[in-house]
Amino acid sequence: MESQQVLLRNLRHNHLDKKVCVEGVISQTSEVRPEAISIKFECPECGSTIAVAQTEIRIKEPKCSCGRKEGFTIVSKEFTDVQRIVLEETQEIADQDYPRQLSVFLRGKLTDPSMGDQTRPGSKVRITGLVEAIPIPHSQGGLSRRFDLVINADTLEQI
């Protein structure tokens, strides 16, 4: 899948599920944290073990072939590391306008300590990754119909 060079201010819904390349300055970074990528559950009814890939924000439980849909016991978890960075437009791009920002998620090798210099606030970087939408929590509970755009990074290079 080839990536398309896009300015942060031009990212829209038509970029969802497409690979893009963006440039900017890192303005914030989170700590590196573990994230479950697969969880094995045991059914308390029939004893079956079911592995479920975790791709959603919340833990996704299985549906067992015996018909049970909840109350599973977690047997094991497989993790990867994840770090959130906030990418901001450079002053040249923003010009006199307010610089746009975007959350980018780094996983696996992109969170390695050797990447430290490239992922510090103030670093100018080029990121290639998949554009996704995450639901915004509603102020009155539940989720809003609006979504935030984020990038799940495949590559990051300092420029």
TISE-896625 format. One record per residue: x, y, z of N, C-alpha, C in turn; residue number from 1; residue in three letters. Coordinates in steps of 0.2 Angstrom, whole numbers, padded with zeros to 4 digits. Each point is the difference from the previous one (the first is absolute). Example, Ala and Ser with C-alpha at 12.3 -4.5 7.8 and 13.67 -1.06 7.14 Angstrom:
n.X->0066&n.Y->-0028&n.Z->0039&ca.X->-0004&ca.Y->0006&ca.Z->0000&c.X->0004&c.Y->0006&c.Z->0000&pos->1&code->ALA
n.X->-0002&n.Y->0005&n.Z->-0004&ca.X->0004&ca.Y->0006&ca.Z->0001&c.X->-0004&c.Y->0005&c.Z->0003&pos->2&code->SER
//
This chain:
n.X->0004&n.Y->-0006&n.Z->0000&ca.X->-0004&ca.Y->0006&ca.Z->0000&c.X->0004&c.Y->0006&c.Z->0000&pos->1&code->MET
n.X->0000&n.Y->0004&n.Z->-0005&ca.X->0004&ca.Y->0006&ca.Z->-0001&c.X->-0003&c.Y->0006&c.Z->0005&pos->2&code->GLU
n.X->0004&n.Y->0004&n.Z->0002&ca.X->-0002&ca.Y->0006&ca.Z->0005&c.X->-0001&c.Y->0006&c.Z->-0005&pos->3&code->SER
n.X->-0004&n.Y->0005&n.Z->0003&ca.X->-0001&ca.Y->0006&ca.Z->-0003&c.X->0002&c.Y->0005&c.Z->0005&pos->4&code->GLN
n.X->0004&n.Y->0005&n.Z->-0003&ca.X->0002&ca.Y->0006&ca.Z->0004&c.X->-0006&c.Y->0005&c.Z->0001&pos->5&code->GLN
n.X->-0001&n.Y->0001&n.Z->0007&ca.X->-0006&ca.Y->0004&ca.Z->0002&c.X->0002&c.Y->0005&c.Z->0005&pos->6&code->VAL
n.X->-0002&n.Y->0006&n.Z->0000&ca.X->0001&ca.Y->0005&ca.Z->0005&c.X->-0005&c.Y->-0002&c.Z->0006&pos->7&code->LEU
n.X->0002&n.Y->0001&n.Z->0006&ca.X->-0004&ca.Y->-0001&ca.Z->0006&c.X->-0007&c.Y->0003&c.Z->-0001&pos->8&code->LEU
n.X->0000&n.Y->0007&n.Z->-0002&ca.X->-0006&ca.Y->0004&ca.Z->-0001&c.X->-0005&c.Y->-0003&c.Z->-0005&pos->9&code->ARG
n.X->0003&n.Y->-0004&n.Z->-0005&ca.X->-0004&ca.Y->-0003&ca.Z->-0005&c.X->-0003&c.Y->-0007&c.Z->0001&pos->10&code->ASN
n.X->0002&n.Y->-0003&n.Z->0006&ca.X->-0003&ca.Y->-0007&ca.Z->0001&c.X->-0008&c.Y->0001&c.Z->0001&pos->11&code->LEU
n.X->-0003&n.Y->-0005&n.Z->-0003&ca.X->-0007&ca.Y->0000&ca.Z->0000&c.X->-0003&c.Y->-0007&c.Z->0000&pos->12&code->ARG
n.X->-0006&n.Y->-0001&n.Z->0001&ca.X->-0003&ca.Y->-0007&ca.Z->0000&c.X->0002&c.Y->-0004&c.Z->-0006&pos->13&code->HIS
n.X->0001&n.Y->0003&n.Z->-0006&ca.X->0002&ca.Y->-0004&ca.Z->-0006&c.X->0007&c.Y->-0003&c.Z->0001&pos->14&code->ASN
n.X->0004&n.Y->0002&n.Z->0005&ca.X->0006&ca.Y->-0003&ca.Z->0001&c.X->0000&c.Y->-0006&c.Z->0005&pos->15&code->HIS
n.X->-0006&n.Y->-0002&n.Z->0003&ca.X->-0001&ca.Y->-0005&ca.Z->0004&c.X->0002&c.Y->-0007&c.Z->-0003&pos->16&code->LEU
n.X->0003&n.Y->-0004&n.Z->0004&ca.X->0003&ca.Y->-0007&ca.Z->-0003&c.X->0004&c.Y->0001&c.Z->-0006&pos->17&code->ASP
n.X->0004&n.Y->0006&n.Z->0000&ca.X->0005&ca.Y->0000&ca.Z->-0006&c.X->0006&c.Y->0002&c.Z->0003&pos->18&code->LYS
n.X->0006&n.Y->-0002&n.Z->-0003&ca.X->0006&ca.Y->0002&ca.Z->0002&c.X->0002&c.Y->0007&c.Z->-0002&pos->19&code->LYS
n.X->0003&n.Y->0004&n.Z->0005&ca.X->0002&ca.Y->0007&ca.Z->-0002&c.X->0007&c.Y->0001&c.Z->0003&pos->20&code->VAL
n.X->0003&n.Y->0005&n.Z->-0003&ca.X->0006&ca.Y->0002&ca.Z->0003&c.X->-0001&c.Y->0008&c.Z->0002&pos->21&code->CYS
n.X->0002&n.Y->0001&n.Z->0006&ca.X->-0001&ca.Y->0007&ca.Z->0003&c.X->0007&c.Y->0002&c.Z->0003&pos->22&code->VAL
n.X->0000&n.Y->0007&n.Z->0000&ca.X->0006&ca.Y->0003&ca.Z->0004&c.X->-0002&c.Y->0005&c.Z->0005&pos->23&code->GLU
n.X->0004&n.Y->0000&n.Z->0005&ca.X->-0001&ca.Y->0005&ca.Z->0005&c.X->0005&c.Y->0000&c.Z->0006&pos->24&code->GLY
n.X->-0001&n.Y->0003&n.Z->0005&ca.X->0004&ca.Y->0001&ca.Z->0006&c.X->-0004&c.Y->-0004&c.Z->0006&pos->25&code->VAL
n.X->0004&n.Y->-0004&n.Z->0003&ca.X->-0003&ca.Y->-0003&ca.Z->0006&c.X->-0001&c.Y->0005&c.Z->0006&pos->26&code->ILE
n.X->-0006&n.Y->0001&n.Z->0002&ca.X->-0002&ca.Y->0004&ca.Z->0005&c.X->-0001&c.Y->-0003&c.Z->0007&pos->27&code->SER
n.X->-0002&n.Y->-0006&n.Z->0000&ca.X->-0001&ca.Y->-0004&ca.Z->0006&c.X->0002&c.Y->-0007&c.Z->-0001&pos->28&code->GLN
n.X->0002&n.Y->-0004&n.Z->0006&ca.X->0000&ca.Y->-0007&ca.Z->-0001&c.X->-0002&c.Y->-0003&c.Z->0007&pos->29&code->THR
n.X->-0003&n.Y->-0006&n.Z->-0001&ca.X->-0002&ca.Y->-0003&ca.Z->0006&c.X->0005&c.Y->-0005&c.Z->0002&pos->30&code->SER
n.X->-0001&n.Y->-0003&n.Z->0006&ca.X->0005&ca.Y->-0006&ca.Z->0002&c.X->-0002&c.Y->-0006&c.Z->-0004&pos->31&code->GLU
n.X->0005&n.Y->-0004&n.Z->-0001&ca.X->-0001&ca.Y->-0007&ca.Z->-0003&c.X->-0004&c.Y->-0004&c.Z->0004&pos->32&code->VAL
n.X->-0006&n.Y->-0003&n.Z->-0002&ca.X->-0004&ca.Y->-0004&ca.Z->0004&c.X->-0001&c.Y->-0007&c.Z->-0004&pos->33&code->ARG
n.X->-0002&n.Y->-0005&n.Z->0004&ca.X->-0002&ca.Y->-0007&ca.Z->-0004&c.X->-0007&c.Y->0001&c.Z->-0002&pos->34&code->PRO
n.X->-0001&n.Y->-0003&n.Z->-0006&ca.X->-0007&ca.Y->-0001&ca.Z->-0003&c.X->-0001&c.Y->-0007&c.Z->-0002&pos->35&code->GLU
n.X->-0006&n.Y->-0003&n.Z->0002&ca.X->-0001&ca.Y->-0006&ca.Z->-0002&c.X->-0002&c.Y->-0001&c.Z->-0007&pos->36&code->ALA
n.X->0003&n.Y->-0005&n.Z->-0004&ca.X->-0001&ca.Y->-0001&ca.Z->-0007&c.X->-0004&c.Y->-0006&c.Z->-0001&pos->37&code->ILE
n.X->0000&n.Y->-0005&n.Z->0005&ca.X->-0004&ca.Y->-0006&ca.Z->0000&c.X->-0001&c.Y->-0002&c.Z->0007&pos->38&code->SER
n.X->-0006&n.Y->-0003&n.Z->0001&ca.X->-0002&ca.Y->-0002&ca.Z->0007&c.X->-0003&c.Y->-0007&c.Z->-0001&pos->39&code->ILE
n.X->0002&n.Y->-0005&n.Z->0004&ca.X->-0003&ca.Y->-0007&ca.Z->0000&c.X->-0005&c.Y->0000&c.Z->0006&pos->40&code->LYS
n.X->-0006&n.Y->-0002&n.Z->-0001&ca.X->-0005&ca.Y->-0001&ca.Z->0005&c.X->-0002&c.Y->-0007&c.Z->0000&pos->41&code->PHE
n.X->-0002&n.Y->-0002&n.Z->0007&ca.X->-0003&ca.Y->-0006&ca.Z->0001&c.X->-0007&c.Y->0000&c.Z->0001&pos->42&code->GLU
n.X->-0004&n.Y->-0004&n.Z->-0003&ca.X->-0008&ca.Y->0000&ca.Z->0001&c.X->-0001&c.Y->-0004&c.Z->0007&pos->43&code->CYS
n.X->-0003&n.Y->0003&n.Z->0004&ca.X->-0002&ca.Y->-0003&ca.Z->0007&c.X->-0005&c.Y->-0006&c.Z->-0001&pos->44&code->PRO
n.X->-0004&n.Y->0000&n.Z->-0006&ca.X->-0005&ca.Y->-0005&ca.Z->-0001&c.X->0003&c.Y->-0006&c.Z->-0003&pos->45&code->GLU
n.X->0004&n.Y->0000&n.Z->-0005&ca.X->0002&ca.Y->-0006&ca.Z->-0003&c.X->0008&c.Y->-0001&c.Z->0000&pos->46&code->CYS
n.X->0003&n.Y->0005&n.Z->0003&ca.X->0008&ca.Y->0000&ca.Z->0001&c.X->0004&c.Y->0001&c.Z->-0007&pos->47&code->GLY
n.X->-0003&n.Y->0002&n.Z->-0005&ca.X->0003&ca.Y->0002&ca.Z->-0006&c.X->0005&c.Y->0006&c.Z->0001&pos->48&code->SER
n.X->0005&n.Y->0000&n.Z->-0004&ca.X->0005&ca.Y->0006&ca.Z->0000&c.X->-0001&c.Y->0003&c.Z->-0006&pos->49&code->THR
n.X->-0001&n.Y->0007&n.Z->0000&ca.X->-0001&ca.Y->0003&ca.Z->-0006&c.X->0004&c.Y->0006&c.Z->-0001&pos->50&code->ILE
n.X->0004&n.Y->0001&n.Z->-0005&ca.X->0005&ca.Y->0006&ca.Z->-0001&c.X->-0004&c.Y->0005&c.Z->-0004&pos->51&code->ALA
n.X->0001&n.Y->0006&n.Z->0003&ca.X->-0004&ca.Y->0006&ca.Z->-0004&c.X->0006&c.Y->0005&c.Z->-0001&pos->52&code->VAL
n.X->0000&n.Y->0002&n.Z->-0007&ca.X->0005&ca.Y->0006&ca.Z->-0001&c.X->-0004&c.Y->0006&c.Z->0002&pos->53&code->ALA
n.X->0004&n.Y->0004&n.Z->0004&ca.X->-0002&ca.Y->0007&ca.Z->0003&c.X->0001&c.Y->0005&c.Z->-0005&pos->54&code->GLN
n.X->-0005&n.Y->0003&n.Z->-0004&ca.X->0001&ca.Y->0005&ca.Z->-0004&c.X->-0004&c.Y->0006&c.Z->0002&pos->55&code->THR
n.X->-0004&n.Y->0000&n.Z->0005&ca.X->-0005&ca.Y->0005&ca.Z->0002&c.X->0003&c.Y->0004&c.Z->0005&pos->56&code->GLU
n.X->-0003&n.Y->0005&n.Z->0002&ca.X->0002&ca.Y->0004&ca.Z->0006&c.X->-0001&c.Y->-0004&c.Z->0007&pos->57&code->ILE
n.X->-0006&n.Y->-0003&n.Z->0000&ca.X->-0001&ca.Y->-0004&ca.Z->0006&c.X->0001&c.Y->-0007&c.Z->-0001&pos->58&code->ARG
n.X->0001&n.Y->-0004&n.Z->0005&ca.X->0002&ca.Y->-0007&ca.Z->-0001&c.X->-0006&c.Y->-0003&c.Z->-0003&pos->59&code->ILE
n.X->0001&n.Y->-0004&n.Z->-0005&ca.X->-0005&ca.Y->-0004&ca.Z->-0004&c.X->-0001&c.Y->-0007&c.Z->0003&pos->60&code->LYS
n.X->-0005&n.Y->-0002&n.Z->0003&ca.X->-0001&ca.Y->-0007&ca.Z->0002&c.X->-0003&c.Y->-0004&c.Z->-0005&pos->61&code->GLU
n.X->0001&n.Y->-0007&n.Z->0000&ca.X->-0002&ca.Y->-0005&ca.Z->-0005&c.X->-0007&c.Y->-0001&c.Z->0001&pos->62&code->PRO
n.X->-0003&n.Y->-0004&n.Z->-0005&ca.X->-0006&ca.Y->-0003&ca.Z->0000&c.X->0002&c.Y->-0008&c.Z->-0001&pos->63&code->LYS
n.X->-0002&n.Y->-0004&n.Z->0005&ca.X->0002&ca.Y->-0007&ca.Z->0000&c.X->-0005&c.Y->-0004&c.Z->-0004&pos->64&code->CYS
n.X->0003&n.Y->-0005&n.Z->-0003&ca.X->-0004&ca.Y->-0005&ca.Z->-0004&c.X->-0006&c.Y->-0003&c.Z->0004&pos->65&code->SER
n.X->0001&n.Y->0000&n.Z->0007&ca.X->-0005&ca.Y->-0003&ca.Z->0004&c.X->-0006&c.Y->0005&c.Z->0001&pos->66&code->CYS
n.X->0001&n.Y->0006&n.Z->-0002&ca.X->-0006&ca.Y->0005&ca.Z->0000&c.X->0002&c.Y->0006&c.Z->0005&pos->67&code->GLY
n.X->0005&n.Y->-0001&n.Z->0005&ca.X->0001&ca.Y->0005&ca.Z->0005&c.X->0003&c.Y->0006&c.Z->-0003&pos->68&code->ARG
n.X->-0002&n.Y->0006&n.Z->0002&ca.X->0002&ca.Y->0006&ca.Z->-0003&c.X->0004&c.Y->0005&c.Z->0005&pos->69&code->LYS
n.X->0000&n.Y->-0002&n.Z->0007&ca.X->0003&ca.Y->0004&ca.Z->0005&c.X->0003&c.Y->-0004&c.Z->0005&pos->70&code->GLU
n.X->0003&n.Y->0003&n.Z->0005&ca.X->0003&ca.Y->-0003&ca.Z->0006&c.X->0006&c.Y->-0005&c.Z->-0001&pos->71&code->GLY
n.X->0004&n.Y->0002&n.Z->-0005&ca.X->0006&ca.Y->-0004&ca.Z->-0002&c.X->0005&c.Y->0001&c.Z->0005&pos->72&code->PHE
n.X->0005&n.Y->-0004&n.Z->0001&ca.X->0006&ca.Y->0001&ca.Z->0004&c.X->0006&c.Y->0001&c.Z->-0004&pos->73&code->THR
n.X->0004&n.Y->0005&n.Z->0001&ca.X->0005&ca.Y->0001&ca.Z->-0004&c.X->0006&c.Y->-0005&c.Z->0002&pos->74&code->ILE
n.X->0003&n.Y->-0004&n.Z->-0005&ca.X->0005&ca.Y->-0005&ca.Z->0001&c.X->0007&c.Y->0003&c.Z->-0001&pos->75&code->VAL
n.X->0000&n.Y->0004&n.Z->-0005&ca.X->0007&ca.Y->0003&ca.Z->-0002&c.X->-0001&c.Y->0006&c.Z->-0005&pos->76&code->SER
n.X->0005&n.Y->0004&n.Z->0000&ca.X->0000&ca.Y->0006&ca.Z->-0004&c.X->0007&c.Y->0001&c.Z->-0004&pos->77&code->LYS
n.X->-0001&n.Y->0002&n.Z->-0006&ca.X->0006&ca.Y->0002&ca.Z->-0004&c.X->0000&c.Y->0008&c.Z->-0001&pos->78&code->GLU
n.X->0006&n.Y->0003&n.Z->0002&ca.X->0001&ca.Y->0007&ca.Z->0000&c.X->0005&c.Y->0002&c.Z->-0005&pos->79&code->PHE
n.X->-0001&n.Y->0007&n.Z->-0002&ca.X->0005&ca.Y->0004&ca.Z->-0003&c.X->0000&c.Y->0006&c.Z->0003&pos->80&code->THR
n.X->0006&n.Y->0004&n.Z->-0001&ca.X->0000&ca.Y->0007&ca.Z->0003&c.X->-0003&c.Y->0005&c.Z->-0005&pos->81&code->ASP
n.X->-0003&n.Y->0005&n.Z->0004&ca.X->-0003&ca.Y->0005&ca.Z->-0004&c.X->0002&c.Y->0007&c.Z->0003&pos->82&code->VAL
n.X->0001&n.Y->0005&n.Z->-0004&ca.X->0001&ca.Y->0007&ca.Z->0002&c.X->-0004&c.Y->0005&c.Z->-0004&pos->83&code->GLN
n.X->-0003&n.Y->0005&n.Z->0003&ca.X->-0004&ca.Y->0005&ca.Z->-0004&c.X->0005&c.Y->0006&c.Z->0000&pos->84&code->ARG
n.X->0000&n.Y->0003&n.Z->-0006&ca.X->0003&ca.Y->0006&ca.Z->-0001&c.X->-0005&c.Y->0005&c.Z->-0003&pos->85&code->ILE
n.X->0001&n.Y->0006&n.Z->0001&ca.X->-0004&ca.Y->0005&ca.Z->-0004&c.X->0005&c.Y->0004&c.Z->-0005&pos->86&code->VAL
n.X->-0002&n.Y->0000&n.Z->-0006&ca.X->0003&ca.Y->0003&ca.Z->-0005&c.X->-0003&c.Y->0006&c.Z->-0002&pos->87&code->LEU
n.X->0004&n.Y->0006&n.Z->-0001&ca.X->-0003&ca.Y->0006&ca.Z->-0001&c.X->0003&c.Y->0003&c.Z->-0007&pos->88&code->GLU
n.X->-0004&n.Y->0004&n.Z->-0003&ca.X->0003&ca.Y->0003&ca.Z->-0006&c.X->0006&c.Y->0004&c.Z->0001&pos->89&code->GLU
n.X->0005&n.Y->0001&n.Z->-0004&ca.X->0005&ca.Y->0005&ca.Z->0000&c.X->-0003&c.Y->0007&c.Z->-0001&pos->90&code->THR
n.X->0004&n.Y->0005&n.Z->0003&ca.X->-0002&ca.Y->0007&ca.Z->-0001&c.X->0000&c.Y->0002&c.Z->-0007&pos->91&code->GLN
n.X->0004&n.Y->-0003&n.Z->-0005&ca.X->0000&ca.Y->0001&ca.Z->-0007&c.X->-0007&c.Y->-0002&c.Z->-0003&pos->92&code->GLU
n.X->-0003&n.Y->-0005&n.Z->0002&ca.X->-0006&ca.Y->-0003&ca.Z->-0002&c.X->-0006&c.Y->0004&c.Z->0003&pos->93&code->ILE
n.X->0001&n.Y->0001&n.Z->0006&ca.X->-0006&ca.Y->0004&ca.Z->0004&c.X->0000&c.Y->0007&c.Z->-0002&pos->94&code->ALA
n.X->0005&n.Y->0003&n.Z->-0002&ca.X->0001&ca.Y->0007&ca.Z->-0002&c.X->-0003&c.Y->0004&c.Z->0006&pos->95&code->ASP
n.X->-0005&n.Y->0004&n.Z->-0002&ca.X->-0003&ca.Y->0004&ca.Z->0006&c.X->-0006&c.Y->-0003&c.Z->0003&pos->96&code->GLN
n.X->-0002&n.Y->-0006&n.Z->-0002&ca.X->-0005&ca.Y->-0004&ca.Z->0003&c.X->0002&c.Y->-0004&c.Z->0006&pos->97&code->ASP
n.X->-0005&n.Y->-0002&n.Z->0004&ca.X->0002&ca.Y->-0005&ca.Z->0005&c.X->0002&c.Y->-0007&c.Z->-0002&pos->98&code->TYR
n.X->0006&n.Y->-0002&n.Z->0002&ca.X->0002&ca.Y->-0007&ca.Z->-0002&c.X->-0004&c.Y->-0005&c.Z->0001&pos->99&code->PRO
n.X->-0002&n.Y->-0005&n.Z->-0004&ca.X->-0004&ca.Y->-0006&ca.Z->0001&c.X->0004&c.Y->-0005&c.Z->0003&pos->100&code->ARG
n.X->-0003&n.Y->-0004&n.Z->0004&ca.X->0003&ca.Y->-0006&ca.Z->0004&c.X->-0004&c.Y->-0006&c.Z->-0002&pos->101&code->GLN
n.X->0004&n.Y->-0006&n.Z->0001&ca.X->-0003&ca.Y->-0006&ca.Z->-0001&c.X->0004&c.Y->-0005&c.Z->0004&pos->102&code->LEU
n.X->-0004&n.Y->-0005&n.Z->0003&ca.X->0003&ca.Y->-0005&ca.Z->0004&c.X->0002&c.Y->-0006&c.Z->-0004&pos->103&code->SER
n.X->0006&n.Y->-0002&n.Z->0001&ca.X->0003&ca.Y->-0006&ca.Z->-0003&c.X->0002&c.Y->-0005&c.Z->0005&pos->104&code->VAL
n.X->-0001&n.Y->-0006&n.Z->-0002&ca.X->0001&ca.Y->-0006&ca.Z->0005&c.X->0006&c.Y->-0004&c.Z->-0003&pos->105&code->PHE
n.X->0005&n.Y->0000&n.Z->0004&ca.X->0006&ca.Y->-0004&ca.Z->-0002&c.X->0000&c.Y->-0007&c.Z->0004&pos->106&code->LEU
n.X->0001&n.Y->-0005&n.Z->-0004&ca.X->0000&ca.Y->-0007&ca.Z->0003&c.X->0006&c.Y->-0004&c.Z->-0001&pos->107&code->ARG
n.X->0001&n.Y->-0005&n.Z->0004&ca.X->0006&ca.Y->-0005&ca.Z->-0001&c.X->0006&c.Y->0004&c.Z->-0001&pos->108&code->GLY
n.X->0004&n.Y->-0002&n.Z->-0005&ca.X->0007&ca.Y->0003&ca.Z->-0001&c.X->0000&c.Y->0008&c.Z->0000&pos->109&code->LYS
n.X->-0005&n.Y->0003&n.Z->-0002&ca.X->0000&ca.Y->0007&ca.Z->0000&c.X->0000&c.Y->0003&c.Z->0007&pos->110&code->LEU
n.X->-0001&n.Y->-0004&n.Z->0006&ca.X->0000&ca.Y->0002&ca.Z->0007&c.X->0007&c.Y->-0002&c.Z->0003&pos->111&code->THR
n.X->0004&n.Y->-0003&n.Z->-0004&ca.X->0007&ca.Y->-0002&ca.Z->0003&c.X->0004&c.Y->0006&c.Z->0002&pos->112&code->ASP
n.X->0003&n.Y->-0001&n.Z->0006&ca.X->0004&ca.Y->0005&ca.Z->0003&c.X->0005&c.Y->0003&c.Z->-0005&pos->113&code->PRO
n.X->0002&n.Y->-0003&n.Z->-0005&ca.X->0005&ca.Y->0002&ca.Z->-0005&c.X->-0003&c.Y->0006&c.Z->-0004&pos->114&code->SER
n.X->-0007&n.Y->0000&n.Z->0000&ca.X->-0004&ca.Y->0005&ca.Z->-0004&c.X->0000&c.Y->0007&c.Z->0004&pos->115&code->MET
n.X->0002&n.Y->0000&n.Z->0006&ca.X->-0001&ca.Y->0006&ca.Z->0005&c.X->0002&c.Y->0006&c.Z->-0003&pos->116&code->GLY
n.X->0005&n.Y->0001&n.Z->-0004&ca.X->0002&ca.Y->0007&ca.Z->-0003&c.X->-0005&c.Y->0002&c.Z->-0005&pos->117&code->ASP
n.X->-0003&n.Y->-0005&n.Z->-0004&ca.X->-0005&ca.Y->0002&ca.Z->-0005&c.X->-0007&c.Y->0001&c.Z->0003&pos->118&code->GLN
n.X->-0001&n.Y->-0002&n.Z->0006&ca.X->-0007&ca.Y->0001&ca.Z->0002&c.X->0000&c.Y->0005&c.Z->0006&pos->119&code->THR
n.X->0005&n.Y->0004&n.Z->0001&ca.X->-0001&ca.Y->0005&ca.Z->0005&c.X->-0004&c.Y->0006&c.Z->-0002&pos->120&code->ARG
n.X->-0003&n.Y->0004&n.Z->0004&ca.X->-0003&ca.Y->0006&ca.Z->-0002&c.X->0005&c.Y->0005&c.Z->-0003&pos->121&code->PRO
n.X->-0002&n.Y->0003&n.Z->-0006&ca.X->0004&ca.Y->0004&ca.Z->-0003&c.X->0003&c.Y->-0003&c.Z->-0006&pos->122&code->GLY
n.X->0000&n.Y->-0007&n.Z->-0001&ca.X->0003&ca.Y->-0003&ca.Z->-0006&c.X->-0005&c.Y->0001&c.Z->-0006&pos->123&code->SER
n.X->0003&n.Y->0002&n.Z->-0005&ca.X->-0003&ca.Y->0000&ca.Z->-0007&c.X->0000&c.Y->-0007&c.Z->-0003&pos->124&code->LYS
n.X->-0006&n.Y->-0003&n.Z->-0001&ca.X->0000&ca.Y->-0006&ca.Z->-0003&c.X->-0005&c.Y->-0001&c.Z->-0006&pos->125&code->VAL
n.X->0001&n.Y->-0006&n.Z->-0003&ca.X->-0004&ca.Y->-0002&ca.Z->-0006&c.X->-0003&c.Y->-0007&c.Z->0002&pos->126&code->ARG
n.X->-0007&n.Y->0000&n.Z->0000&ca.X->-0003&ca.Y->-0006&ca.Z->0002&c.X->-0004&c.Y->-0003&c.Z->-0005&pos->127&code->ILE
n.X->0000&n.Y->-0007&n.Z->-0001&ca.X->-0004&ca.Y->-0003&ca.Z->-0005&c.X->-0004&c.Y->-0005&c.Z->0004&pos->128&code->THR
n.X->-0007&n.Y->0000&n.Z->-0001&ca.X->-0004&ca.Y->-0005&ca.Z->0004&c.X->-0007&c.Y->0001&c.Z->-0003&pos->129&code->GLY
n.X->-0004&n.Y->-0004&n.Z->0003&ca.X->-0007&ca.Y->-0001&ca.Z->-0001&c.X->-0005&c.Y->0005&c.Z->0004&pos->130&code->LEU
n.X->-0004&n.Y->0003&n.Z->-0004&ca.X->-0005&ca.Y->0005&ca.Z->0003&c.X->-0006&c.Y->-0004&c.Z->0003&pos->131&code->VAL
n.X->-0001&n.Y->0001&n.Z->0006&ca.X->-0006&ca.Y->-0003&ca.Z->0003&c.X->-0004&c.Y->0005&c.Z->0004&pos->132&code->GLU
n.X->-0006&n.Y->-0002&n.Z->0002&ca.X->-0005&ca.Y->0004&ca.Z->0004&c.X->-0001&c.Y->-0003&c.Z->0006&pos->133&code->ALA
n.X->0000&n.Y->0004&n.Z->0006&ca.X->-0001&ca.Y->-0002&ca.Z->0006&c.X->-0006&c.Y->0004&c.Z->0003&pos->134&code->ILE
n.X->-0005&n.Y->-0003&n.Z->0003&ca.X->-0006&ca.Y->0003&ca.Z->0003&c.X->0002&c.Y->0005&c.Z->0005&pos->135&code->PRO
n.X->-0003&n.Y->0006&n.Z->0000&ca.X->0001&ca.Y->0005&ca.Z->0006&c.X->-0005&c.Y->-0001&c.Z->0005&pos->136&code->ILE
n.X->0002&n.Y->-0001&n.Z->0006&ca.X->-0005&ca.Y->-0001&ca.Z->0006&c.X->-0005&c.Y->0006&c.Z->0000&pos->137&code->PRO
n.X->-0006&n.Y->-0001&n.Z->0001&ca.X->-0005&ca.Y->0005&ca.Z->0001&c.X->0000&c.Y->0003&c.Z->0007&pos->138&code->HIS
n.X->-0001&n.Y->0007&n.Z->0000&ca.X->0000&ca.Y->0003&ca.Z->0007&c.X->-0005&c.Y->-0003&c.Z->0005&pos->139&code->SER
n.X->-0006&n.Y->-0002&n.Z->-0003&ca.X->-0005&ca.Y->-0003&ca.Z->0004&c.X->0000&c.Y->-0008&c.Z->0000&pos->140&code->GLN
n.X->0006&n.Y->-0003&n.Z->-0001&ca.X->0001&ca.Y->-0007&ca.Z->0000&c.X->-0001&c.Y->-0003&c.Z->-0007&pos->141&code->GLY
n.X->0002&n.Y->-0006&n.Z->0000&ca.X->0000&ca.Y->-0003&ca.Z->-0007&c.X->0005&c.Y->0003&c.Z->-0005&pos->142&code->GLY
n.X->-0001&n.Y->-0002&n.Z->-0006&ca.X->0004&ca.Y->0003&ca.Z->-0005&c.X->-0003&c.Y->0005&c.Z->-0005&pos->143&code->LEU
n.X->0003&n.Y->0005&n.Z->-0002&ca.X->-0002&ca.Y->0005&ca.Z->-0005&c.X->-0001&c.Y->-0004&c.Z->-0007&pos->144&code->SER
n.X->-0003&n.Y->0004&n.Z->-0004&ca.X->0000&ca.Y->-0002&ca.Z->-0007&c.X->0006&c.Y->0002&c.Z->-0004&pos->145&code->ARG
n.X->0003&n.Y->0005&n.Z->0003&ca.X->0007&ca.Y->0002&ca.Z->-0002&c.X->0006&c.Y->-0004&c.Z->0001&pos->146&code->ARG
n.X->0005&n.Y->0000&n.Z->-0004&ca.X->0006&ca.Y->-0004&ca.Z->0001&c.X->0006&c.Y->0004&c.Z->-0001&pos->147&code->PHE
n.X->0005&n.Y->-0002&n.Z->0004&ca.X->0007&ca.Y->0004&ca.Z->-0001&c.X->0003&c.Y->-0005&c.Z->-0005&pos->148&code->ASP
n.X->0004&n.Y->0004&n.Z->-0005&ca.X->0005&ca.Y->-0004&ca.Z->-0004&c.X->0006&c.Y->-0001&c.Z->0003&pos->149&code->LEU
n.X->0003&n.Y->-0006&n.Z->-0001&ca.X->0007&ca.Y->-0001&ca.Z->0003&c.X->0003&c.Y->-0004&c.Z->-0005&pos->150&code->VAL
n.X->0007&n.Y->-0001&n.Z->0001&ca.X->0004&ca.Y->-0004&ca.Z->-0005&c.X->0003&c.Y->-0005&c.Z->0004&pos->151&code->ILE
n.X->0000&n.Y->-0006&n.Z->-0002&ca.X->0004&ca.Y->-0006&ca.Z->0003&c.X->0006&c.Y->-0001&c.Z->-0005&pos->152&code->ASN
n.X->0006&n.Y->0002&n.Z->0003&ca.X->0006&ca.Y->0001&ca.Z->-0004&c.X->0003&c.Y->-0007&c.Z->-0002&pos->153&code->ALA
n.X->0002&n.Y->0000&n.Z->-0006&ca.X->0004&ca.Y->-0005&ca.Z->-0002&c.X->0008&c.Y->0001&c.Z->0000&pos->154&code->ASP
n.X->0001&n.Y->0007&n.Z->-0002&ca.X->0007&ca.Y->0002&ca.Z->0000&c.X->0000&c.Y->0007&c.Z->0003&pos->155&code->THR
n.X->0006&n.Y->0002&n.Z->0003&ca.X->0001&ca.Y->0006&ca.Z->0002&c.X->0008&c.Y->0002&c.Z->-0001&pos->156&code->LEU
n.X->0001&n.Y->0006&n.Z->-0003&ca.X->0007&ca.Y->0002&ca.Z->-0001&c.X->0001&c.Y->0007&c.Z->0001&pos->157&code->GLU
n.X->0005&n.Y->0002&n.Z->0003&ca.X->0002&ca.Y->0007&ca.Z->0002&c.X->0002&c.Y->0003&c.Z->-0006&pos->158&code->GLN
n.X->-0002&n.Y->0006&n.Z->-0001&ca.X->0002&ca.Y->0004&ca.Z->-0006&c.X->0003&c.Y->0007&c.Z->0002&pos->159&code->ILE
//
